[in-house]
Amino acid sequence: MAKKKMLKITLVKSPIGYSRRQKHTARSLGLRKMHQVAYHEDTPMIRGMINAIRHLVTVEEVEVEVEDEAA
C-alpha cells in the first residue's frame, strides 16, 4: 500500500449570487451541495480551480492509502 497526497475540498459557502463561471467551477470539482466534500489529486489544474473559488471552499491536504495497481 502506497500513500498518495490528495486534497479534501469542502464547499462552505453557497455559489448563489456569484458569477456563472464560479458556479461551474464548483460543479466541475464535484461540489453540488453545501458542506459536500470532494477528493482530488494535488495537481496544478485542480489548484487553479480551487484558487478561482477560494472564497467558497476550504481545502485540506490528506494522505490516502492506495493499492498498488502493478500487482
N, C-alpha and C positions, 0 to 999 in steps of 0.2 A: 504494500500500500504506500502510495506516494502522497505527499501533501501538495495542494495546489492553492495559490493565492487567488481568492475571489473577493468580489465586492458585494456587500449586502446593502441594497438600496431600498429605502423606505419612503413612501410618499406621505409627507406630514402636513402638507398644505394643498388645498384644492386648486387645480389649474383653472377653475372657472374665473373669468374676468381677466385672464391673461391671453396673450396672442395665440392664434391657431397653431402657429409653429411650435410654441412651448407645449401646448396640449398634445400635439402629435409626437413630440419628443418623449413626453411621459408615457404615452401609449406604446411607443416603439420599444421602450425599456421594459414593457410588460406591467406597467403600473396603471391600473384602471380604477381602483377604489382607494379611498383614504386608508392609511396605515397598512396598505398591502406591501409585501416585501418581494423583491426580485433579486436573484443572484446572477451575477455576470462575471466573466473573466476580466481581469485587470488589463485592458488594452487601451491604447491611445484613443481609439474611436469611442469606446464607452466612456472614458474620462471626459472627452469633449462634449458628449451628450449630457453627462452629469453637470458639467460646468455651465451649460446653457440653461439648466433649470435648477441650479444650486440653491435657490431661494425656496424651492418646493420640496426638496428631498433632504434626507440625512444619509450619510454613507459611512459604512464601517468596513475595514479590511478584515477578512476572516480567512482561515486556512481550512480547506475541506479535504478530507481523505478521498483519494480517487484510486480505483483499482487499476492495475497495470493492464493495458489493452494488448500487449505483446504476448501475454501468456496463453 
